[in-house]
């Protein structure tokens, strides 16, 4: 009986933490757009040490690859479509990203503060 109570408590605790984490990511929802092979905004500010959701909308007719080694994201986004990513809680700092297909114009940074 004692083990059942402990297992129940651990289960409730884990569910609570995951629920808070999911709620925090939902509250911290951000959008980047790609238009004319440029990201808008080029600097995206997010809260540090909190999970967030990032949606990248490609408004161009051609595909673009959203790539960020520091964010650990690499994804081709077809033209006129979008992709959504969950960002892990980021330490305060700057995290560069680029559109690999047009890396001369499609550049930006996520700034966690």
N, C-alpha and C positions, 0 to 999 in steps of 0.2 A: 504494500500500500504506500509506503514511504517513497518508493521509486516512482510510482505512478504520479504522485503529487509533484515530485521533482521534474519528471519528464514533461508534465503538463505546464509547469512554471517556465521551463526552458522553452517550450514551444510557443507559449504566449509572449515571452520576452523576444524571441527571434521574430515572430510575426509583427510585433510592435515596432521593432527597429526597422524591419523591411518596409512596413507601412509608412513610417516617418520618412525614410529615405526616398520612397516612391513619391510621396507627397511633396517633398522638397524639390525633387527633380521636376515635378509638374509645375510647381510655382516658379521655378527658374527655367522657363522656356524661352529660347532665343531663336531668331531666324536670321540667316544670311541669304542674300540673293546673289545670283550670278547674272549679270546683264552686260552685253558688249564685252564679254571676257574679263569682267572686273567684279570683285566682291564688294557688296554694299551691306553693312558698313565695312570698311577696311580694318577698323579697330572695333572689336566687339568686347565690351566689358561685362564680366560675369563675377558673381560673388566667389571669393576664395573659400576653400574648405567646405564646399557644398556641392552635391551632385547637380547637374543641369541637363537639360535636353536641348540639343541643337538641331534645327531643321535647316537644310541647305536646299534652296529652291533654284533650279537652273531655268531661267527665263529665256535663255538662248535656244536656238534650234539645234545646235550642235552639242555633243556630249562634253563634259568637263570632268576631270578627276580631281576630287578634293583630297589633298594629301597633307598630313601633318605628322611628322615623326614624333614630335614632342607630345602630341595628343594621342598618338597611336591609332590614327585613322587613315585609311586609304580606300577610297570608294569612287568608282566611275558613276557619275550621275548623268543619265541620258538627257538629251535636250527636252525642254518643256516638261520636266518632272522634278521630283524632290526625293531627298533621303533624310532620315532622322537618326541621330546618334545620341546615346547617353554619355555624357561627359562624367568621368569619375571626379570626385572632389579634388580640385586643383590647388596646389600651394600658390601663394601670391607670386605673380611673375607674368612673363610674356611667353606665349606659345604661338610660334609662327605656323602659317598654313599657306598653301598655294594651289592653284589650278595647274596641274602638271602639263596639260595640253596647251596652255597659254601662260607659261610661267613668267613671261616678260611683263604681263599686265595683271594677271589674276594672283594677287598677293594680299596677305593680311595677317592680323594677329588677334588672338584671344588674350585679353588682359584680365587676369584674375586679381581682384583686389578686395 
